[in-house]
Amino acid sequence: MNLHALRLFAKVAELKSVSKAAESLRISQPAVTIQVRNLEKEVGFPLIESKGRGITLTPNGKFLYEQARRLFDLENDIEHKIAQVRDSGAEDLNIAASYIPANFLLPKWLSKYKTAFPTRKVNVKTENTQQVIEQLLHYKADLAFVIEENDHHPDIDYQFLMNLEFCFIAPYHHRLAGKTVSYETLMREPFILREEGSSTKDLLLALCKLHKAPPPNIGMQLYGLSVSIQTVAAGFGVMLAPSIALDNFIRQKQVAKIYVEGIEINRPVFLCTRKNEINVLPHAGDFIHIINSSCHPGL
């Protein structure tokens, strides 16, 4: 494949305009158009369509654009890692993690890792599950940690680490605190709902379908686990949360669990790597060994 033409197409797709792409790349608009048309002939299907003063991608164009982004992200990642090795003799370890693994699992593993390898640099980025997977796919992270039951990406290897218990909580003096109720009854309460892309939100909505209950009565939508729990502790709403994050709030009588008839929720934590790349990440191998020793001490 003509990588020069692919790079021009990716810029057109990014800016949604041939003229803007030409201006950005400082070449003529006809030159960009010719390269995109040649690429279409090479792959055997149309990539772009005119839309007003700009363009839109065909379904196949969207697919190729996504693959092109990953290819050029890999190129940037290689250049960055070469610079790291040249300057310091070692690569940085870049980790992306959703909120629960980042706050309640990674700290103890990172502490062991830095104690064993004090000169190695580690960068951790915390985002929701969807964003974490994007970070991994586009070479912004070497390893990722997520809680995800379904919709595993075909280009990612998922290594199971452990299950975490989840439960419903309410303010400590809430009328349902400590009681067992039906799922439908609980959904009538004002819910603290997480942001789009949160696997906890997706699970809650999936439970509604499974139990043929109405969707939750949304009282508030908040970005992040900590602010959501603190809002419940302050006296508003109910929510689904990991038990590992609740010990202090329960001990201080700020929140209480609500039990739901016939429901126990255990969610899997996964270590994620790009497909078939686990053996080409030597700088991450020591960290993975520490994790496996902690989660599977018998292995």
C-alpha positions as CSV (number, residue, x, y, z in Angstrom):
1,M,0.0,0.0,0.0
2,N,1.2,3.5,-0.8
3,L,1.8,4.9,2.7
4,H,2.2,8.5,1.4
5,A,-1.3,8.3,-0.1
6,L,-2.6,6.7,3.1
7,R,-1.1,9.6,5.1
8,L,-2.8,12.2,2.9
9,F,-6.1,10.3,3.1
10,A,-5.8,10.2,6.9
11,K,-5.4,14.0,7.0
12,V,-8.4,14.5,4.7
13,A,-10.5,12.3,7.0
14,E,-9.2,14.0,10.1
15,L,-10.1,17.5,8.8
16,K,-13.2,16.4,6.8
17,S,-12.0,18.5,3.9
18,V,-9.6,18.1,1.0
19,S,-8.8,21.8,0.9
20,K,-8.0,22.0,4.6
21,A,-5.8,18.9,4.3
22,A,-3.9,20.5,1.4
23,E,-3.4,23.7,3.4
24,S,-2.3,21.8,6.4
25,L,0.2,19.7,4.4
26,R,1.3,22.7,2.3
27,I,0.6,21.0,-1.0
28,S,-1.9,21.7,-3.7
29,Q,-5.5,20.5,-3.5
30,P,-5.4,18.6,-6.8
31,A,-2.3,16.7,-5.6
32,V,-4.2,15.6,-2.5
33,T,-7.3,14.6,-4.6
34,I,-5.1,12.6,-7.0
35,Q,-3.4,10.7,-4.2
36,V,-6.8,9.8,-2.5
37,R,-8.2,8.6,-5.9
38,N,-5.2,6.5,-6.5
39,L,-5.6,5.0,-3.0
40,E,-9.2,4.2,-3.8
41,K,-8.1,2.4,-6.9
42,E,-5.5,0.5,-5.0
43,V,-7.9,-0.7,-2.2
44,G,-10.8,-1.3,-4.6
45,F,-13.5,0.8,-2.9
46,P,-14.5,4.4,-2.5
47,L,-13.2,6.2,0.6
48,I,-14.8,9.6,0.6
49,E,-18.0,11.3,-0.6
50,S,-18.7,15.0,-1.1
51,K,-20.9,16.6,1.5
52,G,-21.6,20.3,1.1
53,R,-18.3,22.1,1.2
54,G,-16.6,19.2,2.9
55,I,-16.4,15.4,2.6
56,T,-17.8,12.4,4.5
57,L,-16.2,9.0,4.9
58,T,-17.8,5.9,3.4
59,P,-18.1,2.9,5.8
60,N,-15.0,1.4,4.3
61,G,-13.3,4.8,4.5
62,K,-14.1,4.9,8.2
63,F,-12.5,1.5,8.6
64,L,-9.4,2.4,6.7
65,Y,-9.0,5.8,8.6
66,E,-9.1,4.0,11.9
67,Q,-6.5,1.5,10.8
68,A,-4.4,4.4,9.4
69,R,-4.6,6.2,12.7
70,R,-3.3,3.2,14.5
71,L,-0.5,2.7,12.0
72,F,0.8,6.2,12.3
73,D,0.3,6.2,16.1
74,L,2.6,3.1,16.1
75,E,5.1,5.0,14.0
76,N,5.1,7.8,16.6
77,D,5.3,5.3,19.4
78,I,8.4,3.7,17.9
79,E,10.1,7.1,17.4
80,H,9.3,8.1,21.0
81,K,10.7,4.8,22.4
82,I,13.8,5.1,20.3
83,A,14.4,8.6,21.8
84,Q,13.8,7.3,25.3
85,V,16.3,4.4,24.9
86,R,18.8,6.8,23.3
87,D,18.5,9.4,26.0
88,S,18.2,7.2,29.2
89,G,18.9,3.6,28.1
90,A,15.4,2.4,28.9
91,E,11.8,2.8,27.8
92,D,9.0,4.4,29.9
93,L,6.2,2.1,31.0
94,N,2.9,3.7,30.0
95,I,-0.3,2.4,31.7
96,A,-3.9,3.3,31.1
97,A,-6.5,2.2,33.6
98,S,-10.1,2.8,34.4
99,Y,-10.9,4.4,37.7
100,I,-11.3,1.4,40.0
101,P,-8.1,-0.5,39.0
102,A,-6.2,2.8,39.0
103,N,-7.2,3.8,42.5
104,F,-7.5,0.5,44.3
105,L,-5.3,-2.1,42.6
106,L,-2.4,-0.3,40.8
107,P,-1.0,1.5,43.8
108,K,0.3,-1.6,45.6
109,W,1.6,-3.1,42.3
110,L,3.4,0.1,41.4
111,S,4.9,0.4,44.8
112,K,6.4,-3.1,44.5
113,Y,7.6,-2.3,40.9
114,K,9.3,0.9,41.9
115,T,10.9,-0.6,44.9
116,A,12.4,-3.3,42.7
117,F,13.3,-0.9,39.8
118,P,13.7,2.6,41.3
119,T,15.2,4.2,38.2
120,R,12.4,3.1,35.8
121,K,9.8,5.7,34.9
122,V,6.1,4.9,34.9
123,N,3.3,7.0,33.5
124,V,-0.3,6.2,34.5
125,K,-3.4,7.8,32.8
126,T,-6.8,7.2,34.3
127,E,-9.9,7.4,32.1
128,N,-13.2,5.5,31.6
129,T,-13.1,2.0,30.1
130,Q,-13.9,3.1,26.5
131,Q,-11.1,5.7,26.6
132,V,-8.6,3.3,28.2
133,I,-9.1,0.8,25.3
134,E,-8.6,3.6,22.8
135,Q,-5.3,4.6,24.5
136,L,-4.1,1.0,24.2
137,L,-5.2,0.6,20.6
138,H,-3.5,3.8,19.5
139,Y,-0.2,3.1,21.3
140,K,-0.6,5.7,24.0
141,A,-0.3,2.9,26.5
142,D,1.7,-0.3,26.7
143,L,-0.7,-2.0,29.2
144,A,-4.3,-1.3,30.2
145,F,-6.5,-2.3,33.1
146,V,-10.3,-2.4,32.8
147,I,-13.4,-4.0,34.3
148,E,-15.4,-5.3,31.4
149,E,-17.8,-8.2,31.1
150,N,-18.6,-8.1,27.4
151,D,-17.7,-6.4,24.1
152,H,-14.0,-7.4,24.2
153,H,-12.2,-5.8,21.4
154,P,-10.9,-8.3,18.8
155,D,-7.5,-6.7,18.6
156,I,-6.8,-6.9,22.3
157,D,-5.8,-9.8,24.6
158,Y,-7.6,-9.8,27.9
159,Q,-5.9,-11.6,30.8
160,F,-8.2,-12.2,33.8
161,L,-6.8,-11.0,37.1
162,M,-9.6,-11.2,39.7
163,N,-13.3,-10.6,40.4
164,L,-14.4,-7.5,42.4
165,E,-17.7,-7.3,44.3
166,F,-20.1,-4.5,43.4
167,C,-23.1,-3.4,45.4
168,F,-25.9,-0.8,45.5
169,I,-25.5,2.0,48.1
170,A,-27.6,4.8,49.5
171,P,-27.0,7.6,52.1
172,Y,-26.7,6.0,55.6
173,H,-30.1,7.3,56.8
174,H,-31.9,6.5,53.5
175,R,-35.2,4.6,54.0
176,L,-33.9,1.6,52.0
177,A,-30.5,1.5,53.7
178,G,-29.7,-2.1,54.8
179,K,-32.9,-3.4,53.3
180,T,-33.6,-6.0,50.6
181,V,-35.8,-4.7,47.8
182,S,-36.7,-5.7,44.2
183,Y,-34.7,-4.4,41.3
184,E,-37.7,-2.5,40.0
185,T,-38.2,-0.8,43.3
186,L,-34.6,0.3,43.4
187,M,-34.7,1.8,39.9
188,R,-37.4,4.3,41.1
189,E,-34.9,5.9,43.4
190,P,-32.9,8.9,42.1
191,F,-29.7,7.3,40.7
192,I,-26.2,8.7,40.5
193,L,-25.3,7.6,37.0
194,R,-21.7,7.5,35.6
195,E,-20.6,9.1,32.4
196,E,-20.9,7.7,28.9
197,G,-18.2,5.1,28.3
198,S,-18.3,3.9,31.9
199,S,-18.6,0.1,32.1
200,T,-20.5,0.5,35.4
201,K,-23.1,2.5,33.7
202,D,-23.3,-0.1,30.9
203,L,-23.7,-2.9,33.5
204,L,-26.5,-1.1,35.2
205,L,-28.5,-0.6,32.0
206,A,-27.8,-4.3,31.1
207,L,-29.3,-5.4,34.4
208,C,-32.4,-3.4,33.7
209,K,-32.9,-5.3,30.5
210,L,-32.1,-8.6,32.1
211,H,-34.7,-8.1,34.9
212,K,-37.2,-6.4,32.6
213,A,-37.2,-3.3,34.8
214,P,-37.5,0.3,33.6
215,P,-34.2,2.2,33.2
216,P,-33.0,4.0,36.4
217,N,-34.5,7.3,37.5
218,I,-31.5,9.5,36.7
219,G,-31.0,12.0,39.5
220,M,-27.6,13.1,38.4
221,Q,-24.9,12.1,36.0
222,L,-21.3,12.5,37.2
223,Y,-17.9,11.9,35.7
224,G,-15.8,9.7,38.0
225,L,-16.2,7.2,40.8
226,S,-15.0,9.3,43.7
227,V,-17.3,12.2,43.2
228,S,-20.2,9.8,42.7
229,I,-19.7,8.1,46.0
230,Q,-19.1,11.3,47.8
231,T,-22.4,12.7,46.4
232,V,-24.3,9.7,47.9
233,A,-22.4,10.1,51.2
234,A,-23.5,13.7,51.2
235,G,-27.1,12.6,51.2
236,F,-28.3,12.3,47.6
237,G,-29.2,9.3,45.4
238,V,-28.3,5.7,45.1
239,M,-25.6,4.1,42.9
240,L,-23.8,0.9,41.9
241,A,-20.3,0.9,43.3
242,P,-17.3,-1.5,44.0
243,S,-17.2,-2.7,47.6
244,I,-13.4,-2.1,47.6
245,A,-14.1,1.6,47.4
246,L,-16.6,1.8,50.2
247,D,-14.9,0.6,53.4
248,N,-14.3,4.0,54.9
249,F,-17.7,5.4,53.9
250,I,-19.5,2.4,55.5
251,R,-17.3,2.5,58.6
252,Q,-18.0,6.2,59.1
253,K,-21.7,5.6,58.6
254,Q,-21.9,7.8,55.5
255,V,-23.4,5.2,53.2
256,A,-25.1,1.9,53.6
257,K,-25.7,-1.1,51.2
258,I,-29.0,-1.9,49.6
259,Y,-29.6,-5.6,48.9
260,V,-31.5,-6.6,45.8
261,E,-33.5,-9.8,45.6
262,G,-31.6,-12.5,43.6
263,I,-28.7,-10.3,42.6
264,E,-25.0,-10.6,43.5
265,I,-22.6,-8.7,41.3
266,N,-19.0,-9.8,40.8
267,R,-17.1,-8.0,38.0
268,P,-13.9,-9.2,36.3
269,V,-10.7,-7.1,36.2
270,F,-8.5,-7.6,33.1
271,L,-4.9,-6.8,32.2
272,C,-5.1,-5.8,28.5
273,T,-2.4,-5.9,25.8
274,R,-2.5,-5.5,22.1
275,K,-3.1,-8.8,20.3
276,N,0.1,-10.9,20.0
277,E,2.4,-8.2,21.5
278,I,2.8,-9.5,25.0
279,N,6.3,-10.9,24.2
280,V,7.5,-7.7,22.5
281,L,7.0,-5.6,25.6
282,P,10.2,-6.4,27.6
283,H,10.0,-3.2,29.7
284,A,6.5,-4.3,30.9
285,G,7.4,-7.9,31.6
286,D,8.7,-7.2,35.1
287,F,5.5,-5.3,36.0
288,I,3.3,-8.1,34.6
289,H,5.3,-10.6,36.7
290,I,4.6,-8.6,39.9
291,I,0.9,-8.5,39.1
292,N,0.6,-12.2,38.4
293,S,2.5,-13.0,41.6
294,S,0.0,-10.9,43.5
295,C,-3.1,-12.2,41.8
296,H,-2.1,-15.8,41.3
297,P,0.5,-16.5,44.0
298,G,0.4,-20.3,43.2
299,L,1.6,-19.9,39.6
